[in-house]
Amino acid sequence: MRRTETPATRPFSRLKTGLLLVMVAASAPTAAHDGAGYHVDPVDYEFRASHPFRVFVDLERGQTRKAYRQDANDHYIRDRLRYVLPSNIVIVSRRRDADMTVQARLTDYNLSFHVTDIARRNKKYKKRYRYTPGQCGHHKRAFYTRVTEKGVAVADYQLTYRIRGEGAYADALRVHAAESYRYGENLQALTNCGVVPSANYPNSTVARLFTQAGGHYRDTLAQEIRTEGLRNLAQLLAGKIRARADQFYVSLAARHDSFGPSRGSAVYDYDDVEPRRRPAYGRWQDD
């Protein structure tokens, strides 16, 4: 005979069902956190934030370490990297504090200038520039040649990455930088004596244009191009460092998986995994 549930028996039935669910849940195996069941996602934001990747970067241009260690270019590169890299990648100022060292050795640098445009221009004289002493002192219009010149630099770097516990890696990098400037030539003026050569400029803009003539301004532009090259180098290095950081976090996550959460902080300390010392001129050596 089928048992019929009545209002009186319904609460007892629900109680038995609840007890059964509790018993099933209690008997189910829990997730293991002491080894096999523990897993760390290497791209997890909190995991990376709690384990910053410390990087030391320096540039080498063939000088002794004492000479280039204090170079302003090194400081510029590090400041730029601090600005563009995520917060979990920390640029450090001392090599011994780093999980990875990056050395960028300049192997070749070529800077050349070439003319990209020549245009004949004319300007009406402003009132304050219109009159000069002498018989032909009434200036009406100026005619001059405006030359655009471009400086292009190509820098080749040999990169060396050394990651604690992971070994050394080599790479090559080519950095481009370019800037343009303009200068004036062949100034002539329409005066009350006709069109004649002149040294009287029609306005301050044209005057400044002629101060950049003669080739001496290339030195100023060369420095601007070098600075732009360093800025571009920092951007390219940032991409390389991010890729190496991914490698670092994959390895670190694997170590966490192997040791479990109880040794999480110790795993990050590479000094107890693979103790090393660094002599002068920077190669890792085993103790």
C-alpha positions as a printed Julia matrix, in Angstrom:
287×3 Matrix{Float64}:
  0.0     0.0     0.0
  1.36    3.46   -0.98
  1.97    5.68    2.0
  0.16    8.97    1.88
  1.92   12.03    3.34
 -0.28   14.03    5.61
  0.3    17.52    7.02
  1.25   15.9    10.28
  3.96   13.73    8.75
  5.31   16.29    6.19
  7.71   18.14    8.59
  9.26   14.83    9.67
  9.76   13.92    6.0
 11.51   17.19    5.26
 13.69   16.75    8.35
 14.83   13.32    7.14
 15.65   14.76    3.7
 17.72   17.59    5.25
 19.62   15.16    7.48
 20.36   12.98    4.46
 21.81   15.93    2.52
 23.99   16.9     5.47
 25.29   13.35    5.75
 26.07   13.18    2.03
 27.91   16.52    2.14
 29.88   15.44    5.19
 30.94   12.22    3.53
 32.07   13.96    0.26
 35.87   14.34   -0.11
 37.12   17.89    0.5
 39.51   19.76   -1.86
 43.07   18.93   -0.9
 45.3    21.86   -0.09
 48.3    19.89    1.03
 49.66   18.85   -2.37
 47.85   17.23   -5.27
 44.66   19.31   -5.21
 46.31   22.73   -4.84
 46.68   24.87   -7.97
 47.86   28.45   -8.54
 46.86   30.39  -11.65
 50.04   32.18  -12.88
 48.0    34.99  -14.46
 45.91   35.65  -11.35
 46.12   39.33  -10.41
 46.28   38.75   -6.66
 48.94   36.07   -7.06
 51.15   38.42   -9.09
 50.48   41.39   -6.83
 51.56   39.41   -3.77
 54.75   38.2    -5.5
 56.34   41.22   -7.25
 58.85   40.47   -9.98
 61.97   42.52   -9.24
 64.04   43.61  -12.24
 67.38   45.41  -12.52
 68.24   47.05  -15.87
 71.46   48.66  -17.01
 72.94   49.88  -20.27
 76.45   49.11  -21.39
 78.36   51.09  -23.97
 81.83   49.63  -23.68
 82.96   51.64  -20.65
 84.09   50.19  -17.36
 81.37   49.47  -14.83
 82.51   52.36  -12.64
 82.09   54.76  -15.55
 78.63   53.78  -16.77
 77.07   52.75  -13.5
 76.11   56.33  -12.72
 75.12   57.18  -16.3
 72.01   59.36  -16.62
 70.74   57.12  -19.41
 70.39   54.21  -16.98
 68.3    56.35  -14.66
 66.18   57.56  -17.58
 65.48   53.98  -18.75
 64.58   52.82  -15.25
 62.26   55.77  -14.69
 60.5    55.12  -18.0
 60.1    51.43  -17.18
 58.63   52.25  -13.77
 56.1    54.41  -15.59
 55.02   51.91  -18.28
 55.23   48.54  -16.49
 52.43   47.12  -14.3
 52.77   47.45  -10.54
 53.67   43.8    -9.98
 56.93   44.33  -11.94
 59.25   46.4    -9.78
 62.35   48.08  -11.2
 65.04   48.0    -8.53
 68.21   50.08   -8.27
 70.52   47.35   -7.02
 71.45   44.22   -8.92
 71.49   41.97   -5.85
 67.83   42.82   -5.1
 66.62   41.57   -8.49
 64.92   38.35   -9.54
 66.01   39.17  -13.1
 68.79   41.33  -14.48
 68.59   42.82  -17.97
 71.71   44.12  -19.64
 71.35   46.07  -22.89
 74.74   46.41  -24.6
 74.92   48.92  -27.44
 76.71   47.23  -30.34
 76.13   49.77  -33.11
 74.73   53.28  -33.48
 74.26   55.06  -36.78
 72.91   58.62  -37.1
 72.42   60.28  -40.49
 70.78   63.46  -41.77
 69.12   64.02  -45.12
 66.99   66.73  -46.7
 63.35   65.78  -47.1
 61.86   68.99  -48.49
 62.91   72.3   -50.09
 60.3    75.01  -50.53
 60.46   78.6   -51.68
 58.51   80.79  -49.26
 57.53   84.46  -48.99
 56.22   86.57  -46.13
 54.92   90.08  -45.83
 56.97   92.25  -43.47
 55.34   93.09  -40.19
 55.22   96.77  -39.39
 57.99   96.71  -36.78
 60.37   94.98  -39.25
 59.44   97.01  -42.31
 61.91   99.89  -42.12
 65.7    99.88  -41.76
 68.24  102.68  -42.19
 69.58  103.41  -45.66
 68.43  104.21  -49.13
 66.72  100.83  -49.65
 65.31  100.57  -46.16
 61.65  100.17  -47.02
 60.92   96.4   -46.94
 57.67   95.08  -48.34
 58.0    91.28  -48.75
 60.62   88.68  -47.95
 61.53   85.66  -50.11
 63.55   82.74  -48.74
 64.14   79.0   -49.05
 62.84   76.77  -46.27
 64.72   73.47  -45.96
 63.43   70.5   -43.97
 66.08   68.08  -42.77
 65.51   64.77  -41.0
 67.84   62.94  -38.64
 67.45   59.17  -38.42
 69.18   56.95  -35.86
 69.41   53.16  -35.77
 70.75   51.55  -32.6
 71.48   47.83  -32.21
 71.51   46.28  -28.74
 72.54   42.86  -27.5
 70.25   41.89  -24.63
 71.06   39.44  -21.86
 68.45   38.29  -19.33
 69.41   36.39  -16.2
 66.58   34.99  -14.09
 67.34   33.41  -10.75
 66.71   29.72  -10.91
 65.94   29.84  -14.64
 69.26   30.6   -16.36
 70.37   33.2   -18.91
 68.86   34.19  -22.25
 70.19   36.31  -25.11
 68.28   38.46  -27.55
 68.9    41.24  -30.08
 67.02   44.49  -30.43
 67.04   47.26  -33.04
 65.74   50.68  -32.04
 64.77   53.43  -34.48
 64.41   57.13  -33.72
 63.95   60.18  -35.93
 63.37   63.92  -35.66
 63.07   66.7   -38.24
 63.93   70.39  -38.18
 63.79   73.31  -40.6
 66.13   76.14  -41.44
 66.13   79.1   -43.82
 68.46   80.05  -46.67
 68.84   82.71  -49.37
 66.83   85.55  -47.86
 65.85   88.3   -50.28
 63.54   91.26  -49.81
 61.38   93.41  -52.05
 62.34   96.96  -51.16
 61.97  100.39  -52.66
 65.14   99.47  -54.64
 63.7    96.2   -55.97
 64.47   92.62  -54.88
 67.85   92.51  -53.13
 69.67   90.15  -50.7
 68.76   91.03  -47.12
 69.5    90.19  -43.52
 66.27   91.77  -42.29
 63.72   89.11  -41.36
 59.98   89.71  -41.86
 59.01   88.33  -38.43
 60.43   86.51  -35.4
 59.44   83.07  -36.72
 61.53   83.47  -39.87
 64.36   84.92  -37.79
 64.37   81.79  -35.61
 64.32   79.64  -38.74
 67.56   81.23  -39.95
 69.26   80.75  -36.56
 69.01   76.99  -37.19
 70.9    77.23  -40.52
 74.55   76.33  -41.03
 74.48   72.76  -39.66
 75.19   73.62  -36.01
 71.61   72.81  -34.98
 72.24   69.16  -35.86
 74.05   68.73  -32.55
 70.94   69.79  -30.65
 68.76   67.55  -32.8
 71.17   64.63  -32.33
 70.66   64.82  -28.58
 66.87   64.92  -29.02
 67.09   61.84  -31.25
 69.17   60.0   -28.65
 66.57   60.78  -26.01
 63.78   59.56  -28.28
 65.81   56.41  -28.95
 66.06   55.74  -25.21
 62.33   56.29  -24.85
 61.7    53.78  -27.65
 64.21   51.37  -26.1
 62.31   51.54  -22.82
 59.04   50.7   -24.58
 60.59   47.69  -26.33
 62.3    46.53  -23.14
 58.99   46.76  -21.3
 57.49   44.27  -23.75
 60.46   41.92  -23.34
 60.29   42.17  -19.55
 56.56   41.41  -19.54
 57.25   38.24  -21.54
 59.98   37.17  -19.1
 57.67   38.0   -16.19
 55.11   35.55  -17.59
 57.82   32.9   -17.65
 58.75   33.77  -14.06
 55.16   33.5   -12.8
 54.54   30.19  -14.59
 57.6    28.76  -12.88
 56.63   30.28   -9.53
 53.08   28.92   -9.78
 54.47   25.45  -10.53
 56.61   25.65   -7.39
 53.54   26.67   -5.35
 51.63   23.69   -6.78
 54.45   21.37   -5.76
 54.95   22.67   -2.24
 51.41   23.69   -1.33
 50.23   26.85    0.42
 52.11   26.13    3.64
 55.39   26.86    1.86
 54.11   29.57   -0.44
 56.29   32.35    0.93
 59.39   30.18    1.03
 58.99   29.13   -2.59
 59.31   32.73   -3.73
 62.65   33.06   -1.95
 64.96   31.82   -4.67
 67.92   32.25   -2.36
 66.97   29.06   -0.52
 66.24   27.22   -3.78
 69.43   28.05   -5.59
 71.89   30.19   -3.59
 74.22   32.2    -5.8
 76.7    35.0    -5.62
 77.59   37.63   -8.19
 81.19   38.79   -8.65
 82.18   42.05  -10.33
 81.09   42.37  -13.95
 78.02   40.4   -13.26
 77.82   36.68  -14.03
 75.88   34.43  -11.7
 78.05   31.77  -10.09
 77.14   28.94   -7.78
 78.48   29.09   -4.24
